[in-house]
Structure formats: C-alpha cells, structure tokens
Amino acid sequence: MDAIELLLQRQSTPMLTDPAPNKADLSTLLSAGMRVPDHAGLKPWHFHVISGAGLQRLSDLYVAATTIDLTTKAGLLEGTSIDEDAFNEKIAKVAKMPFRAPMMIVISTQYVEHNKVPQQEQLIAAGCCAQAMQMAAFSLGYGAMWRTGDLAYNETVKTGLGLAAGNDIAGFLYLGTPTKAPHSKPAKDFQANVTYWN
Ligand SMILES: Cc1cc2nc3c(=O)[nH]c(=O)nc-3n(C[C@H](O)[C@H](O)[C@H](O)COP(=O)(O)O)c2cc1C
C-alpha cells in the first residue's frame, strides 16, 4: 500500500478474529513501533505482546484489579454492601475484554529522567508507537483498534504488567483480522481544525 494512501485511509476495526499477525508481520509491527520520533533517543516505551494463554493471564489480572476496585469502593462507603449481580456482571465483562482479538500489544511508558525531555513528550512518543503499529498492521491487511478505558489507568493492572511506579499505559492495541470487510469511513474535513499564518 502506498504511504499516502495508508495515511488517508487508516481506520480502526473493532471486530477482530484469527489470524493474528504472524511472526514475520509481528516483527514488522514492532520495528515500526520502534521507528517513531524519539527526543534524545530514550526509547521510553515498552510493548507487551499478548496472545494465546497470555490473553487468559491478562483476563485474570483484569478480574483481580476490578475485584480490588469494587470491594475497596464498597469499603469506603460506610454502610453499603456490594450489589452481587452488578459485581458479577462487571467481572464477567472485564474477563472477556482481552478476548476481543487474538492478539494485543500493550504500549506502556518506561520514563527516563532527562533534563530536556519531560514525561509528557515521552508519553506522546509511546502514543506514536501505538499509531505506528496500527498503521503497519493496516497496511499488512490486518485490523487493529487502539483502546484504553479504566483498566489502562488501574494501578493493579500496571503493577501486574510489571510497570515501574509512575509509568503509564498509552494504549491497548487489539490486533487480528477483520471479521468482515470494513466500510471505508469518509474523510474528516480539516478546515475547522487549521489556522494559517501566512
Ligand atoms: C489514546 C486513545 C484511547 C482510545 N480508547 C478507546 C477506547 O477505550 N474505546 C474506544 O471505543 N475507542 C477508543 N479510542 C478511539 C479508537 O481507537 C478509534 O480511533 C475511534 O473509534 C475512531 O475510529 P477510527 O480510528 O477508525 O477513526 C482511543 C483512541 C486513542 C487515541
């Protein structure tokens, strides 16, 4: 796919199935992720590639994190008890999340102390990794969807993934093959988002 065509046509695919990117294609994706603009060459990111049994491991972590969250919240509200149905519904929902696609890449930060590169720039660079990997996946014929949600900001999830304290999850990139041929989305007009100083 031509590079401009890729830039103008990229879109997300929420419904994904097997096959996931194969070994060679995954290597291309990860290399694209490493190729992003990177102030001072800090490589302030980390990729967890999760598939197969790893999806169940992530599901278990989501369940543990959500259980802690819900019981802590109930504990803080004196006199309240957990609504068992709502609790079970929420747990069932988060347990399924990693199985939305056959592969996920969790893009997190690995902040480096640097006098010219604030954390904000390092988080942006990690975001660029997610974008680059989605682009690479799209151009190779795979589908991809960048998600976050509460669990991206959850300390139990971050610790369970091995992130050092103070780091962030920039995104969960779901990867696989689109379940059906996607309808091409219309282009967004740029006029209202641009100011020219000539
Ligand atoms: C940082 C970030 C987090 C996102 N999190 C979610 C999410 O949790 N759920 C969701 O439906 N879309 C999320 N999105 C948006 C989708 O990835 C996607 O861009 C959006 O559905 C529009 O589709 P498109 O990429 O085809 O234009 C997120 C995007 C970014 C950049």
The ligand as an SDF file (V2000), in Angstrom:
LIG
                    3D

 31 33  0  0  0  0  0  0  0  0999 V2000
   -5.4520    7.1250   23.4270 C   0  0  0  0  0  0  0  0  0  0  0  0
   -6.6730    6.5730   22.7760 C   0  0  0  0  0  0  0  0  0  0  0  0
   -7.5310    5.7860   23.5060 C   0  0  0  0  0  0  0  0  0  0  0  0
   -8.6980    5.2790   22.9380 C   0  0  0  0  0  0  0  0  0  0  0  0
   -9.5230    4.4820   23.6800 N   0  0  0  0  0  0  0  0  0  0  0  0
  -10.6430    3.9850   23.1350 C   0  0  0  0  0  0  0  0  0  0  0  0
  -11.4780    3.1210   23.8840 C   0  0  0  0  0  0  0  0  0  0  0  0
  -11.2040    2.7680   25.0270 O   0  0  0  0  0  0  0  0  0  0  0  0
  -12.6170    2.6820   23.2950 N   0  0  0  0  0  0  0  0  0  0  0  0
  -12.9590    3.0370   22.0170 C   0  0  0  0  0  0  0  0  0  0  0  0
  -14.0250    2.6110   21.5410 O   0  0  0  0  0  0  0  0  0  0  0  0
  -12.1550    3.8320   21.2830 N   0  0  0  0  0  0  0  0  0  0  0  0
  -11.0070    4.3030   21.7930 C   0  0  0  0  0  0  0  0  0  0  0  0
  -10.1920    5.1130   21.0450 N   0  0  0  0  0  0  0  0  0  0  0  0
  -10.6090    5.5040   19.6760 C   0  0  0  0  0  0  0  0  0  0  0  0
  -10.4180    4.3930   18.6410 C   0  0  0  0  0  0  0  0  0  0  0  0
   -9.1070    3.8780   18.6640 O   0  0  0  0  0  0  0  0  0  0  0  0
  -10.7120    4.8910   17.2080 C   0  0  0  0  0  0  0  0  0  0  0  0
   -9.7560    5.8290   16.8260 O   0  0  0  0  0  0  0  0  0  0  0  0
  -12.0990    5.5050   17.0870 C   0  0  0  0  0  0  0  0  0  0  0  0
  -13.0570    4.5010   17.3030 O   0  0  0  0  0  0  0  0  0  0  0  0
  -12.3380    6.1300   15.6860 C   0  0  0  0  0  0  0  0  0  0  0  0
  -12.1600    5.1770   14.6900 O   0  0  0  0  0  0  0  0  0  0  0  0
  -11.0930    5.3800   13.5200 P   0  0  0  0  0  0  0  0  0  0  0  0
   -9.7220    5.1570   14.1170 O   0  0  0  0  0  0  0  0  0  0  0  0
  -11.4750    4.3440   12.5070 O   0  0  0  0  0  0  0  0  0  0  0  0
  -11.2380    6.7610   13.0090 O   0  0  0  0  0  0  0  0  0  0  0  0
   -8.9980    5.5790   21.5870 C   0  0  0  0  0  0  0  0  0  0  0  0
   -8.1020    6.3620   20.8400 C   0  0  0  0  0  0  0  0  0  0  0  0
   -6.9520    6.8460   21.4210 C   0  0  0  0  0  0  0  0  0  0  0  0
   -6.0010    7.6880   20.5970 C   0  0  0  0  0  0  0  0  0  0  0  0
  1  2  1  0
  2  3  1  0
  2 30  2  0
  3  4  2  0
  4  5  1  0
  4 28  1  0
  5  6  2  0
  6  7  1  0
  6 13  1  0
  7  8  2  0
  7  9  1  0
  9 10  1  0
 10 11  2  0
 10 12  1  0
 12 13  2  0
 13 14  1  0
 14 15  1  0
 14 28  1  0
 15 16  1  0
 16 17  1  0
 16 18  1  0
 18 19  1  0
 18 20  1  0
 20 21  1  0
 20 22  1  0
 22 23  1  0
 23 24  1  0
 24 25  2  0
 24 26  1  0
 24 27  1  0
 28 29  2  0
 29 30  1  0
 30 31  1  0
M  END
$$$$
